[in-house]
Amino acid sequence: MTPPTAAFHGSLAADALAMPVHWYYDRDALLREYGLVDHFVAPHNPHTGTFMHRTHYAALNEKGDILREQGQYYGTGGEGIHYHQFLQAGENTLNFQLAIELHDLVKNELGGRYDADAWLDRYIARMLEPGWHHDTFVEEYHRKFFTHYSEGKPPRECGISDKHIGGLAQVPALLAALEDQPLDYRRAAVKEHVALTHKHPETLRAADTLVRLLDAIAKGATIRDAIRAEANDWLPAEDIEAWIAAGEADNHVVGERFSAACYVEDSVPGSLYLAWKYQDNFKAGLTANTMAGGDNCHRGAIVGSLLAAGRGGVPEEFRVKRREAAAH
């Protein structure tokens, strides 16, 4: 398995492992309801920290109807509802299901070259296709994209200025599909792709950092050397080494030093810390990311891809189920 392909599979593994405890900010509740999550398990209701009951979306017309039967779980119908209640153990959340779709489109249908308009056509078609996925939670950027789309805006103008780490979910997939292209091409393609939905400059900077990190690892650098060379502006190497030497708990670094939430200014350095610390232990790194709670699924785009690229593959126990295997 090439490093880019390994990185793609690693991102899927990290998302699938974290999926049942996604957005648990109360780590005591996470432990009480799931125990140590170091293998794929299914989600269950209730999710004690859910905010589904505070989330709202109403499609303006059929061009914005991306919830369908899941819409009943938004607002007052969402009390205690798990974001991913209908997914199976080892299955990916919506953003990573889209990553698989992107990879297959670019690699198998577009000959390993990126076409933003082709992707937008596929993205819109899949999101509006009844039964294409069974995930309950659809992130805000999707909802706003389809609100704009239903208002008649051209697809290239439907994205928002979003600085959530969810914008990086598809980066490893795209890089795997573009692995035969030169670095400049890959960097430009990732920037164009991420900006379709996440126009915020910090999200674009984070995406470019991940491209350069994975490129360095593919060329033989260790994860730590790559972080030191390509991501020191996000998190200085000496800080990581000092925290590890002091024996700081992972849930202190990701949760106290950096919020476990989705904003890139915290989620990117938190992810880099975990990838650095667990450079040589894929399972421990994914487990630590999962147990840190918060937006652990989307941190997985960084943690999982770096750890898998560094080892050249994903252990068999962490190979995910394809979306087609899902059952409602």
LOVO-216675 format. One line per 8 residues: for each residue x, z negated, y of N, C-alpha, C. Coordinates in steps of 0.02 Angstrom, whole numbers, plus 50000, padded with zeros to 5 digits. Layout:
residues N
X,Z,Y,X,Z,Y,X,Z,Y ~ ...
This chain:
residues 328
50042,50000,49941,50000,50000,50000,50044,50000,50062 ~ 50034,50048,50107,50074,50051,50168,50056,49992,50213 ~ 50102,49972,50259,50086,49917,50304,50022,49927,50345 ~ 50008,49988,50372,49945,49996,50408,49883,49986,50364 ~ 49886,50013,50303,49829,50004,50258,49822,49930,50238 ~ 49879,49897,50226,49877,49826,50210,49847,49786,50267 ~ 49865,49804,50329,49839,49769,50387,49763,49776,50392 ~ 49739,49836,50380,49667,49849,50380,49631,49805,50329
49657,49805,50267,49626,49764,50215,49632,49689,50230 ~ 49687,49670,50262,49695,49600,50281,49645,49578,50332 ~ 49628,49622,50380,49578,49605,50430,49509,49596,50398 ~ 49494,49639,50349,49430,49632,50314,49427,49567,50274 ~ 49482,49549,50242,49484,49488,50203,49474,49426,50247 ~ 49507,49425,50305,49501,49367,50349,49430,49359,50375 ~ 49399,49415,50391,49329,49413,50414,49283,49388,50359 ~ 49290,49415,50299,49246,49396,50243,49254,49324,50224
49315,49298,50226,49326,49227,50210,49294,49182,50261 ~ 49300,49200,50325,49274,49158,50379,49198,49165,50388 ~ 49170,49219,50363,49100,49236,50377,49050,49178,50367 ~ 49052,49140,50312,49002,49087,50303,49008,49030,50354 ~ 49067,49021,50383,49076,48966,50432,49092,48994,50501 ~ 49068,49054,50514,49078,49085,50579,49042,49045,50633 ~ 49078,49034,50688,49050,48999,50746,49028,48927,50731 ~ 49064,48894,50686,49058,48821,50681,49109,48791,50729
49085,48760,50782,49130,48725,50828,49138,48652,50809 ~ 49091,48626,50771,49095,48558,50745,49130,48561,50677 ~ 49195,48548,50676,49232,48555,50614,49213,48503,50561 ~ 49186,48445,50583,49161,48396,50535,49100,48425,50499 ~ 49056,48459,50536,48998,48490,50505,49019,48545,50458 ~ 49069,48583,50478,49095,48636,50435,49118,48608,50367 ~ 49157,48555,50370,49181,48523,50308,49124,48493,50268 ~ 49078,48463,50301,49022,48430,50267,48978,48482,50232
48968,48540,50263,48921,48588,50235,48953,48639,50188 ~ 49020,48648,50194,49053,48699,50151,49114,48673,50115 ~ 49143,48617,50137,49206,48596,50107,49263,48642,50128 ~ 49317,48642,50090,49374,48685,50105,49357,48757,50084 ~ 49355,48801,50132,49339,48871,50118,49404,48909,50109 ~ 49427,48914,50046,49488,48950,50031,49475,49007,49981 ~ 49411,49022,49971,49390,49078,49929,49323,49102,49956 ~ 49304,49163,49937,49242,49191,49964,49181,49151,49941
49139,49132,49988,49076,49098,49972,49021,49129,50015 ~ 48960,49118,49994,48902,49146,50030,48880,49098,50085 ~ 48852,49124,50138,48824,49081,50191,48757,49053,50169 ~ 48735,49000,50202,48669,48972,50188,48640,48942,50251 ~ 48575,48935,50250,48540,48901,50304,48527,48829,50284 ~ 48526,48781,50332,48534,48794,50403,48608,48797,50424 ~ 48621,48831,50477,48685,48829,50512,48676,48780,50569 ~ 48706,48721,50563,48690,48667,50611,48713,48682,50682
48759,48729,50690,48783,48743,50758,48759,48810,50785 ~ 48710,48840,50753,48688,48906,50773,48661,48908,50844 ~ 48671,48965,50876,48639,48976,50941,48591,49035,50938 ~ 48569,49053,50878,48521,49107,50871,48457,49094,50910 ~ 48436,49031,50913,48373,49014,50948,48380,49021,51023 ~ 48443,49028,51047,48454,49037,51119,48473,49109,51135 ~ 48470,49153,51086,48490,49222,51094,48429,49267,51097 ~ 48429,49314,51144,48370,49356,51153,48390,49429,51160
48349,49473,51133,48357,49545,51142,48291,49579,51128 ~ 48268,49620,51174,48207,49658,51164,48222,49731,51180 ~ 48214,49774,51131,48229,49845,51140,48180,49875,51190 ~ 48206,49917,51235,48163,49950,51283,48122,50005,51251 ~ 48151,50037,51200,48117,50091,51164,48154,50101,51098 ~ 48136,50153,51061,48166,50163,50995,48240,50176,50998 ~ 48266,50199,51055,48338,50212,51061,48378,50147,51066 ~ 48345,50091,51074,48380,50028,51078,48361,49980,51022
48324,50003,50973,48299,49959,50920,48352,49950,50866 ~ 48399,49905,50878,48453,49893,50830,48443,49828,50790 ~ 48388,49793,50802,48374,49731,50765,48323,49740,50710 ~ 48269,49775,50725,48214,49786,50677,48192,49720,50645 ~ 48196,49715,50578,48169,49656,50544,48209,49593,50560 ~ 48270,49601,50587,48310,49543,50605,48288,49512,50671 ~ 48249,49549,50710,48229,49525,50776,48190,49460,50774 ~ 48156,49446,50718,48117,49384,50713,48160,49321,50715
48225,49329,50703,48270,49271,50700,48304,49257,50768 ~ 48285,49295,50819,48312,49283,50886,48262,49242,50926 ~ 48288,49201,50971,48243,49159,51010,48213,49103,50969 ~ 48149,49090,50978,48118,49031,50946,48118,49035,50870 ~ 48126,49095,50841,48128,49101,50768,48196,49088,50738 ~ 48246,49071,50781,48314,49066,50756,48339,48995,50745 ~ 48296,48946,50748,48318,48876,50739,48349,48867,50670 ~ 48412,48848,50669,48448,48836,50606,48468,48897,50568
48456,48957,50595,48470,49019,50559,48544,49036,50562 ~ 48572,49053,50504,48641,49074,50500,48647,49146,50526 ~ 48701,49158,50563,48711,49224,50592,48716,49279,50540 ~ 48740,49262,50482,48753,49313,50430,48716,49295,50365 ~ 48655,49271,50373,48618,49239,50318,48607,49284,50257 ~ 48605,49350,50265,48589,49394,50210,48651,49426,50178 ~ 48711,49407,50201,48772,49435,50173,48791,49397,50110 ~ 48824,49433,50065,48849,49403,50003,48919,49375,50012
48940,49332,49966,49009,49308,49967,49056,49368,49964 ~ 49106,49369,50008,49155,49422,50008,49133,49485,50045 ~ 49078,49481,50081,49054,49540,50119,49073,49532,50192 ~ 49079,49588,50226,49100,49587,50296,49042,49583,50345 ~ 49056,49554,50403,49009,49552,50458,49003,49621,50489 ~ 48954,49630,50532,48938,49695,50560,48997,49730,50592 ~ 49035,49693,50633,49090,49726,50669,49142,49755,50622 ~ 49152,49722,50565,49201,49747,50517,49170,49799,50470
49104,49798,50462,49072,49853,50427,49080,49917,50469 ~ 49074,49910,50534,49086,49966,50579,49159,49989,50575 ~ 49205,49941,50566,49276,49959,50559,49287,50003,50498 ~ 49254,49987,50443,49259,50028,50382,49231,50098,50396 ~ 49176,50101,50431,49146,50166,50448,49193,50207,50491 ~ 49225,50175,50540,49272,50209,50584,49332,50235,50544 ~ 49359,50193,50501,49417,50214,50460,49399,50275,50418 ~ 49342,50273,50386,49323,50328,50342,49310,50392,50381
49280,50386,50440,49268,50444,50482,49333,50477,50503 ~ 49378,50437,50531,49440,50465,50558,49486,50491,50503 ~ 49493,50454,50450,49539,50473,50398,49512,50530,50354 ~ 49449,50526,50336,49422,50573,50286,49386,50633,50317 ~ 49359,50625,50377,49321,50680,50407,49355,50712,50466 ~ 49397,50676,50501,49429,50702,50561,49503,50717,50550 ~ 49526,50712,50488,49595,50731,50473,49648,50687,50503 ~ 49632,50623,50513,49682,50576,50539,49694,50582,50614
49644,50608,50650,49648,50611,50723,49585,50579,50752 ~ 49591,50550,50811,49536,50514,50841,49495,50559,50886 ~ 49429,50552,50883,49383,50589,50926,49329,50539,50948 ~ 49332,50518,51011,49287,50467,51036,49214,50488,51032 ~ 49200,50551,51047,49131,50574,51045,49103,50575,50974 ~ 49146,50595,50926,49125,50593,50856,49109,50522,50835 ~ 49151,50474,50857,49138,50405,50840,49074,50380,50872 ~ 49063,50395,50935,49003,50372,50968,48940,50399,50933
48943,50461,50913,48886,50489,50875,48874,50450,50811 ~ 48928,50434,50775,48922,50397,50712,48899,50325,50725 ~ 48927,50293,50775,48909,50225,50792,48835,50219,50808 ~ 48811,50264,50851,48740,50262,50870,48696,50276,50810 ~ 48714,50324,50770,48674,50341,50711,48670,50283,50663 ~ 48726,50251,50649,48726,50196,50601,48688,50136,50627 ~ 48698,50119,50690,48664,50060,50718,48588,50069,50720 ~ 48566,50132,50725,48494,50145,50728,48465,50164,50660
48507,50164,50608,48484,50183,50541,48454,50122,50506 ~ 48390,50125,50490,48358,50067,50457,48394,50049,50391 ~ 48410,49986,50384,48440,49962,50322,48514,49977,50313 ~ 48547,50005,50365,48618,50020,50356,48660,49957,50346 ~ 48641,49903,50379,48675,49839,50368,48622,49785,50364 ~ 48642,49727,50338,48595,49671,50331,48617,49610,50370 ~ 48659,49620,50420,48684,49564,50459,48631,49545,50511 ~ 48620,49481,50520,48570,49458,50567,48596,49461,50639
48657,49437,50650,48681,49433,50719,48714,49498,50740 ~ 48692,49523,50797,48720,49583,50828,48749,49561,50894 ~ 48814,49568,50902,48848,49541,50961,48821,49569,51026 ~ 48834,49532,51079,48808,49550,51145,48830,49620,51166 ~ 48891,49639,51150,48913,49705,51173,48873,49761,51142 ~ 48851,49752,51079,48807,49802,51048,48739,49803,51084 ~ 48712,49744,51097,48647,49740,51129,48647,49772,51199 ~ 48700,49759,51236,48704,49788,51303,48718,49863,51300
48759,49885,51252,48771,49956,51243,48705,49993,51232 ~ 48664,49966,51186,48602,50001,51169,48547,49992,51221 ~ 48552,49940,51262,48507,49936,51320,48523,49993,51368 ~ 48588,50002,51382,48608,50057,51426,48590,50125,51396 ~ 48601,50132,51331,48586,50195,51297,48511,50210,51300 ~ 48470,50159,51291,48397,50169,51293,48373,50184,51364 ~ 48414,50166,51413,48398,50183,51483,48417,50254,51501 ~ 48451,50288,51455,48470,50357,51466,48541,50369,51488
48583,50317,51488,48652,50327,51507,48689,50366,51452 ~ 48738,50408,51472,48779,50441,51421,48817,50390,51380 ~ 48829,50402,51316,48863,50353,51273,48929,50328,51301 ~ 48968,50371,51332,49032,50349,51359,49025,50301,51417 ~ 48965,50293,51444,48954,50249,51501,48913,50187,51482 ~ 48904,50176,51417,48861,50121,51394,48899,50056,51381 ~ 48965,50058,51379,49004,49998,51365,49004,49950,51424 ~ 49030,49890,51411,49032,49838,51462,49103,49811,51469
49113,49771,51522,49178,49738,51532,49177,49672,51494 ~ 49197,49675,51432,49191,49618,51386,49262,49597,51365 ~ 49278,49533,51372,49345,49511,51351,49343,49465,51290 ~ 49299,49481,51244,49294,49445,51181,49340,49477,51128 ~ 49366,49436,51085,49412,49460,51033,49376,49504,50982 ~ 49310,49503,50982,49273,49550,50940,49290,49622,50954 ~ 49315,49636,51013,49336,49704,51030,49395,49728,50990 ~ 49430,49683,50955,49488,49702,50914,49471,49713,50841
49408,49702,50823,49389,49705,50752,49405,49772,50720 ~ 49400,49826,50757,49410,49893,50729,49481,49920,50737 ~ 49524,49883,50771,49592,49908,50784,49632,49919,50720 ~ 49637,49871,50674,49675,49884,50613,49648,49943,50573 ~ 49582,49951,50572,49552,50006,50536,49572,50073,50566 ~ 49570,50077,50632,49589,50139,50665,49663,50154,50656 ~ 49704,50103,50659,49776,50114,50649,49791,50138,50579 ~ 49756,50112,50529,49766,50135,50461,49748,50209,50454
49694,50229,50487,49673,50299,50484,49720,50345,50522 ~ 49756,50318,50571,49801,50358,50613,49874,50346,50596 ~ 49889,50319,50537,49957,50297,50522,50009,50353,50525 ~ 49989,50416,50518,50037,50471,50520,50049,50496,50591 ~ 50014,50468,50639,50023,50489,50708,50077,50448,50742 ~ 50111,50477,50793,50163,50439,50829,50133,50379,50867 ~ 50176,50332,50883,50154,50271,50916,50116,50284,50980 ~ 50141,50329,51023,50106,50342,51086,50035,50366,51075
50025,50407,51023,49958,50432,51007,49914,50374,50985 ~ 49941,50331,50941,49902,50275,50916,49883,50227,50973 ~ 49930,50214,51018,49915,50169,51074,49860,50198,51118 ~ 49865,50262,51133,49814,50294,51175,49746,50295,51141 ~ 49745,50310,51076,49682,50313,51040,49649,50245,51038 ~ 49687,50192,51025,49659,50125,51023,49632,50105,51091 ~ 49668,50120,51143,49644,50104,51210,49579,50140,51225 ~ 49575,50205,51209,49514,50243,51221,49457,50215,51180
49471,50198,51118,49418,50174,51073,49391,50106,51096 ~ 49435,50058,51108,49413,49991,51127,49375,49993,51193 ~ 49397,50037,51239,49365,50041,51305,49294,50069,51301 ~ 49275,50099,51246,49206,50123,51240,49156,50066,51241 ~ 49177,50007,51219,49131,49950,51216,49158,49888,51253 ~ 49225,49884,51261,49256,49825,51292,49305,49849,51346 ~ 49279,49859,51406,49319,49889,51459,49366,49839,51494 ~ 49360,49775,51477,49399,49725,51513,49474,49735,51503
49514,49733,51556,49586,49747,51549,49622,49699,51502 ~ 49599,49636,51497,49632,49589,51452,49618,49605,51379 ~ 49559,49630,51365,49544,49652,51296,49586,49713,51279 ~ 49593,49758,51326,49635,49818,51314,49708,49798,51305 ~ 49730,49749,51343,49800,49725,51335,49809,49693,51267 ~ 49760,49654,51245,49764,49622,51180,49766,49675,51124 ~ 49725,49726,51131,49723,49779,51080,49790,49815,51077 ~ 49820,49829,51134,49885,49863,51135,49939,49819,51106
49934,49754,51118,49982,49708,51088,49978,49710,51012 ~ 49918,49712,50985,49910,49715,50912,49938,49780,50885 ~ 49929,49835,50920,49959,49899,50899,50035,49893,50894 ~ 50066,49865,50945,50139,49860,50946,50165,49810,50894 ~ 50128,49756,50884,50147,49708,50832,50147,49741,50763 ~ 50094,49775,50747,50089,49806,50681,50139,49863,50673 ~ 50153,49898,50727,50204,49950,50723,50273,49920,50709 ~ 50288,49865,50742,50353,49833,50731,50359,49809,50659
50306,49780,50631,50308,49757,50562,50315,49815,50514 ~ 50280,49870,50528,50286,49930,50485,50357,49957,50485 ~ 50393,49945,50539,50462,49969,50544,50513,49918,50517 ~ 50489,49863,50489,50534,49816,50456,50542,49748,50488 ~ 50512,49736,50545,50518,49671,50577,50476,49619,50539 ~ 50499,49556,50540,50458,49503,50515,50402,49489,50565 ~ 50351,49453,50543,50296,49436,50589,50323,49397,50649 ~ 50367,49350,50636,50393,49309,50691,50436,49349,50739
50476,49394,50713,50517,49436,50757,50472,49482,50798 ~ 50419,49508,50766,50373,49552,50803,50338,49514,50858 ~ 50315,49453,50844,50281,49414,50896,50330,49397,50952 ~ 50390,49380,50934,50440,49363,50985,50454,49423,51031 ~ 50456,49482,51002,50473,49542,51041,50413,49572,51078 ~ 50354,49569,51048,50297,49606,51075,50241,49564,51104 ~ 50242,49498,51092,50185,49457,51114,50206,49393,51148 ~ 50268,49390,51171,50293,49328,51202,50254,49312,51266
50225,49363,51297,50186,49352,51358,50119,49318,51343 ~ 50096,49324,51281,50035,49289,51260,50050,49218,51238 ~ 50106,49209,51203,50123,49143,51177,50199,49140,51165 ~ 50236,49103,51206,50308,49099,51197,50328,49070,51129 ~ 50377,49102,51098,50399,49081,51032,50422,49008,51031 ~ 50454,48987,51085,50480,48919,51086,50423,48867,51085 ~ 50366,48884,51112,50309,48839,51110,50284,48832,51038 ~ 50278,48888,51003,50255,48885,50934,50301,48841,50892
50366,48854,50899,50415,48817,50859,50412,48742,50875 ~ 50402,48726,50939,50399,48655,50959,50337,48621,50929 ~ 50280,48655,50929,50219,48625,50903,50223,48616,50827 ~ 50253,48665,50793,50261,48659,50721,50310,48602,50705 ~ 50365,48599,50742,50414,48547,50731,50385,48477,50743 ~ 50338,48473,50790,50307,48408,50806,50251,48391,50756 ~ 50236,48437,50710,50185,48424,50660,50114,48427,50686 ~ 50103,48465,50739,50035,48470,50766,49988,48504,50716
49928,48477,50710,49879,48504,50664,49854,48572,50689 ~ 49837,48616,50643,49811,48682,50662,49749,48675,50706 ~ 49706,48627,50689,49644,48619,50726,49654,48586,50794 ~ 49716,48563,50807,49733,48540,50874,49755,48600,50916 ~ 49798,48641,50886,49822,48700,50923,49764,48748,50936 ~ 49725,48763,50883,49666,48806,50891,49605,48760,50896 ~ 49588,48743,50956,49532,48698,50968,49545,48652,51027 ~ 49609,48632,51036,49627,48589,51092,49674,48626,51140
49732,48647,51115,49776,48686,51158,49743,48753,51178 ~ 49712,48784,51130,49675,48846,51142,49605,48838,51115 ~ 49557,48859,51153,49488,48856,51130,49480,48897,51067 ~ 49436,48875,51023,49419,48914,50963,49368,48968,50977 ~ 49348,48974,51040,49297,49023,51059,49326,49094,51062 ~ 49285,49140,51084,49299,49211,51076,49340,49243,51131 ~ 49351,49209,51187,49385,49241,51243,49459,49253,51228 ~ 49483,49312,51245,49550,49333,51222,49606,49288,51248
49598,49257,51307,49651,49216,51334,49666,49156,51289 ~ 49618,49136,51248,49628,49082,51200,49634,49107,51128 ~ 49591,49155,51110,49589,49176,51040,49650,49216,51020 ~ 49680,49253,51066,49740,49291,51048,49799,49244,51035 ~ 49817,49199,51081,49873,49154,51065,49859,49109,51005 ~ 49797,49087,50996,49781,49048,50937,49793,49087,50873 ~ 49776,49150,50873,49787,49193,50815,49862,49204,50802 ~ 49899,49214,50856,49971,49225,50849,50005,49162,50820
49982,49104,50843,50010,49042,50816,50000,49038,50740 ~ 49940,49053,50717,49926,49048,50645,49966,49100,50606 ~ 49972,49161,50633,50010,49212,50598,50084,49193,50594 ~ 50110,49164,50647,50180,49142,50647,50190,49086,50595 ~ 50148,49036,50599,50157,48978,50555,50151,48996,50481 ~ 50105,49041,50465,50092,49057,50395,50119,49126,50376 ~ 50173,49145,50408,50204,49210,50396,50211,49226,50321 ~ 50229,49176,50282,50244,49187,50211,50190,49162,50164
50131,49146,50190,50078,49119,50146,50011,49147,50169 ~ 49992,49204,50142,49931,49239,50162,49870,49195,50153 ~ 49862,49165,50095,49802,49126,50081,49797,49065,50127 ~ 49852,49031,50138,49852,48972,50181,49835,48992,50253 ~ 49861,49049,50275,49848,49072,50343,49775,49090,50354 ~ 49746,49125,50306,49675,49143,50312,49631,49081,50308 ~ 49650,49034,50265,49612,48972,50259,49615,48931,50323 ~ 49675,48926,50352,49682,48889,50415,49641,48920,50470
49641,48986,50475,49600,49020,50525,49526,49006,50513 ~ 49505,49009,50451,49435,48997,50434,49414,48926,50453 ~ 49455,48877,50434,49437,48806,50445,49443,48785,50518 ~ 49475,48826,50559,49477,48811,50630,49411,48825,50664 ~ 49366,48860,50630,49299,48872,50656,49299,48916,50718 ~ 49247,48909,50758,49240,48952,50816,49234,49025,50796 ~ 49264,49068,50835,49260,49140,50820,49314,49159,50770 ~ 49312,49127,50712,49364,49138,50661,49359,49208,50630
49300,49237,50626,49294,49304,50599,49335,49354,50640 ~ 49328,49351,50705,49362,49401,50747,49435,49385,50758 ~ 49454,49320,50756,49526,49305,50755,49558,49337,50694 ~ 49518,49346,50641,49543,49377,50580,49570,49446,50589 ~ 49548,49482,50642,49576,49548,50655,49651,49544,50668 ~ 49673,49490,50699,49744,49480,50711,49777,49443,50653 ~ 49750,49385,50635,49782,49344,50583,49787,49382,50517 ~ 49731,49409,50495,49730,49444,50431,49773,49506,50430
49771,49545,50484,49809,49607,50485,49884,49594,50487 ~ 49906,49545,50526,49977,49531,50529,50003,49503,50463 ~ 49967,49455,50434,49990,49425,50372,49992,49476,50315 ~ 49942,49520,50312,49941,49570,50258,49994,49623,50269 ~ 50004,49644,50331,50057,49693,50344,50125,49665,50326 ~ 50135,49600,50341,50199,49569,50327,50215,49565,50253 ~ 50164,49559,50211,50176,49554,50139,50163,49620,50102 ~ 50138,49670,50139,50128,49735,50109,50067,49743,50066
50017,49699,50074,49957,49705,50035,49915,49642,50039 ~ 49859,49643,50003,49812,49588,50001,49803,49565,49929 ~ 49807,49500,49915,49796,49477,49847,49728,49499,49821 ~ 49724,49511,49756,49662,49536,49727,49602,49491,49742 ~ 49613,49426,49745,49557,49380,49757,49527,49389,49827 ~ 49563,49423,49871,49539,49433,49940,49521,49505,49955 ~ 49509,49545,49903,49484,49613,49915,49408,49609,49925 ~ 49385,49637,49980,49315,49626,49999,49268,49675,49963
49204,49657,49964,49152,49701,49940,49138,49755,49992 ~ 49126,49815,49970,49106,49867,50017,49034,49856,50039 ~ 49019,49880,50098,48952,49871,50125,48898,49896,50079 ~ 48911,49951,50042,48860,49980,49999,48837,49932,49943 ~ 48878,49880,49931,48859,49832,49879,48812,49778,49903 ~ 48796,49780,49968,48754,49727,49997,48684,49729,49969 ~ 48653,49671,49965,48584,49667,49944,48546,49624,49993 ~ 48489,49646,50014,48449,49606,50061,48413,49551,50022
